[in-house]
Amino acid sequence: MNFKLLSGASILFCSFVSLAEPAKPETVELFLKVTDAAATVDYAYAQLDQMSEQMLRSQAPEAKDDPLIRKHMHELNQLIRTELSWQQLEQPMIAIYSSVFTEEELQGIIAFYQSDAGQKMVKRQPELMQATMAVMQEQSMLLMPKMKQLVEKQSKERVEQLQAN
């Protein structure tokens, strides 16, 4: 009896899920506007510039002051900005959000982001991203010795395997 009840409930639930209307492109566009998604991409570019500068500063003095290396880094960053510009990303993002969220879900999410708390979240997002990146960099530095140890162990195992064959 319980099995029949559970099966019936599952079928009913699945039919409701399949009837859910995917988010409309114009709703996704509103969501992207309300969350200031284009500015987030711009912020990511600024982060890229900072990381590039840090990478250059960590190089040997002759490399970090080399105008050609700086030129190449700038060209690379410009290529990334062009190929991953908001104009290039917007339509794929609309398709992704439309496939992940229903119209009703996205309307609810938009309502949150239009609230005072949601707008505060949008405005504080760069700060959150920066702090998150700092934590990730710190954790990555702690992880590096463990990764090096694992790679050395794996290399040794590979050499032993090749010698055995």
ZIVENMO-V266212 format. One record per run of one state. SS is the DSSP state (2 for helix, 1 for strand, 0 for the rest). FROM is the first residue (numbers start at 1). TO is the last residue. Records with the same first field share a line. If there is no record, write none. Layout:
BEGIN
SS = FROM-TO  FROM-TO
END
This chain:
BEGIN
0 = 1-1  20-21  23-24  35-36  58-60  65-66  84-85  101-101  115-115  165-165
2 = 2-19  25-34  37-57  61-64  67-83  86-100  103-114  116-164
1 = 22-22  102-102
END
